[in-house]
Amino acid sequence: MNPSSSSSAELAPRVTYKVSTRGLSADLATVGADESSRDLGPLELAPLAELLSRLARLDPAQMGDHDPHLIITGTRGRFAVRPGRGKLVLRDAAAPHQSYLELNAAEVPAYLDGHDPVTAPSTQESASVVAEPPPARTRHPALAWAAFALAAALVAGSAFWTFREESVDPADYYIALTLPEATALVRKSAGVYTYGSGDDERRIELRADGSASYQEFESGRVLAQQRNGTAAPALRRADRLPVLRVAGLGPIEIRSADSVVFARDTYQRVAETAAPAR
């Protein structure tokens, strides 16, 4: 082996992933609301792969009504990773009501690094595509091309990984408010709400003019991400819960005068600092 190439490999920076838990113990053995968020620090590929494998194997009976998941930051961005049917479901951590991705545990690190996973179609599906068409159809080239396009689309769709662009927050889930009701809800809920602390704090600011912002902070209180939007007040049809639907962010549930729920996490209102006496 060339000594210089060995030296270069040793000097190359190792890929790490910033990982924290939600509703899970550090070893993923315990699930529950009593398990506070834990920063597992930067993990290299091997320990991350083991962690993802454990997460995918979580027993649904063990999870119950809880929402155990990991927050992982890689080259591609920051994602919430949840177990589902023996696989893992990835969502943009700041836009949980947008599209999602299902992957095998072994495929997740590469995706976080910016590589799109590729899953080959099964042998049976491939065989159905290459089978010769019936002779009677060879006289209709337009139909033959249509059949070929349909078969190709079926094969393309057979790959397991895919973004699922479905409406997880449709308008018919909600009841519209009158203008006075909407105005009152926006003004009542105006304030700053936080979740987490230190290097993993997230913040939601709701303003009396209907605008809203979401912020994430990382090590050293560095602003890692910010999203802004306009709130559309409504009542959730299922339980009449007041909700602010923020475009590009998702619904923010107004649970009480001092708390809101976003992406299944409860944010607490921050007390306003009193103005100094004159």
Beta strands, then each sheet from edge to edge (+ up, - down):
strand 1: 16-22
strand 2: 38-44
strand 3: 69-74
strand 4: 77-84
strand 5: 87-92
strand 6: 100-103
strand 7: 163-164
strand 8: 174-176
strand 9: 191-195
strand 10: 202-206
strand 11: 211-218
strand 12: 222-236
strand 13: 242-246
strand 14: 250-256
strand 15: 259-262
strand 16: 265-269
sheet 1: 2+ 1- 3+ 4- 5+ 6- 7+
sheet 2: 8+ 12- 11+ 10- 9+ 16- 15+ 14- 13+
end
